[in-house]
């Protein structure tokens, strides 16, 4: 038996957890450097061997608490010795964050993770994230939740918020480093919207709010991680890319609705895509007509149809911060 295949046996000192002998056979379960190793026993991922077999992850880190899984993932991403794909999870994030500097709140015990993978293509701008990757990951989360429980009927709110009944149940944050794509995912699998700060009561929802009970993190992750890996990889295949866009269209919560975007980067569809055609606007209002073949949001205005590359659906004055 090779060293990498041998089960790791951790016998913890009695002043930590009396008489506990923990055996783990996952690929590489890194004893958490932040906090102490007893935290590994408190993870909500109960079956790392199953997770390894199904997902082919190279590294799994389980923490009870982190500032943010994205920050820890960035540290791992620069370590050449860390086998990929790598997963960082935490039961609680003290400083989780969303897009554009927004604060991130979710009930403790909910899914909070960052997945580290190799950049799936060479076409991305240096240090950037292709819009289609964000859409693909949002779609993967929505489809995974529905596959886990058909009573969950999520939609995707461009670019990659996950909604049920018009309220946010999860979100994603994608960042890129040198040849690494970091996919941060938060899903409200525990608690209730009533536990949230009062400013967020009417904006979010949790799985227990919908189903009346929580869900197994193990069962969700064995579906979600392969979905994320495969869907992002599919973006480089022209035929599979078309499938992703069609599926996203069917899950898009904005199509045929009147919306207002803030801090917008866009171009007119008729102009084609060039650096000279890009325009910026503080706000842009119109009717959403879905997405185009590049994953850009199509907004029909009285003048003409715009293809939006970046923007926010949240008024800057309404962004929640801790």
Buried (B, 14 or more C-beta within 10 A) or exposed (E): EEEEEEEEEBEBEEEEEEEEEBEBBBBBBBBBEBBEBBBBBEBBBEBBEBBBBBBEBBBBBBBBBBBBBBBBBBEBBEEEEBEBBBBBBBBBBEEBBBBBEBBBBBBBBBBBBBBBBEBBEEEBEEEEBBBBBBBBBBBBBBBBBBEBBEEBBBBBBBBBBBBBEEBBBBBBBBBBBEEBBBBBBBBBBBBBBEBBEEEBBEBBBBBBBBEEEBBBBBEBBBBBBBBBBEBBBBBBEEEBBEEBBEBBEEBBBBBEEEBEBBBBBBBBBEBEEEEEBEEEBEEBEBBBBBBBEBBBBBBBEEEEBBBBBBBBBBEEEEBBEE
